[in-house]
Amino acid sequence: MSNLLSYKKYNGTVEYSKEDNCLFGRVVGIKSLLSYEGDSVQELEQDFKNVIDEYLDDCSEREIEPEQPYKGTFNVRISSELHRNIAVYAIEHGKSLNAAVEEAIGNMVG
């Protein structure tokens, strides 16, 4: 079971505030702060979709490209030993380092 909402390639968290007795969340994977809330799961999902639609409409009106979540590039810090091991694996298998890392991640979550 996932605690993420998804809409138009955007994902958002689902959290609960006991203090405010409401559900809330924020869109993840982009730099812009987009948040939403609701008193029920249905309200939360609707506000999430509204926030995404409003963001995309605002970008269109301002004639700017909306941020795309998960562009396919990210930096990862790993130990030098693991870096060396994956580099050797890539060389031995005739792959680039990126291709070897992509294969490893794909095997883990794919």
N, C-alpha and C positions, 0 to 999 in steps of 0.2 A: 504494500500500500504506500502510495506516495503522498507527501504533504505539499505537493506543488500544484499550482494551477497552470494551465497552458491555454494560450489563445494567440493566434496569428504569429507563431514561432517565438512568442515571449512566454517566460515562466515567472511565476510569483509564489512567494511563501504563504503559508497559512499558519497564523499564530493566534494565541488566545490571551486576552488581558483579563485576568480575574478582577483586577481593580476597577476596570471600566465595563466589565461584563460584556465584552464584544470580541469579535474576531477581527484580525487585521493582517496586513501583509505588505510586502513591497516587491516590485519587479526586480529580478536578479539577472545578472549577465550584461547589464549596461551601466554606464556612469550616471545617467540621469536618475534622480530620485523620484520614483513613481510609487505612491502608496495608496492603499484602499482599505475599506473596512466595511463591516456589516454586522447586524445582530443575529443573522442566521447564515448557514452555508450558502443558501441561494442568494441572499443579499451580497455576501462577500464575493461570490463568483460574478454577479452582475456588475458590482462596482469595479472589480478587476478588469472586466471587459470594457467598461466605460472609460476607465483610465487609459487603457491601451488605445482605444478609438480616439479619445480626445488628444492624446499625445501624437498619434499619426496625423490627425486633422491639423493640429497646431504646426507640425513640421511642414505639412503641405502648404498651409497658408503663409508660412514664413519662407517658403521655398528653400528648405534645408533638408538634407538627407536624414531620416531618422536613424538612430543608432541601431545596428543589427546585433542581436545577442549572439554570442559564440561564433565569432568570425572564422574560427579554425586556427587561430594562432594564440599561443600563450607561453609564458616563461615558467619553467619549473626548476627548482633548486633541488639537486640530488647530491649524494655523497660522491666524492671523486672516484671511489672504487666502483660504484654503480655506473657512473659515467663511462669509465674505462671499459667495464664489462659490456655495456650496450654498444659501445663503439666497436669493440672487437667482434661482437656478434654481427653487427651490420657489415663489417668488412668481410667476415667469413661467409656471409650469405649474399654478398654482392648487392647490398642495399645502402641507401643513404641512412644517416643517423635518424633523420625525421621519419623515414619509412619504417625503420625498426621500432621506434617509439610508438608510432601509430599502430603497428601490428600488435605490440605488447598491450597497449590500451584497449584495442579492439578485442583481444583475447580475454581481457578482464571484464569488460562491460558489454561487449557485442553479443 
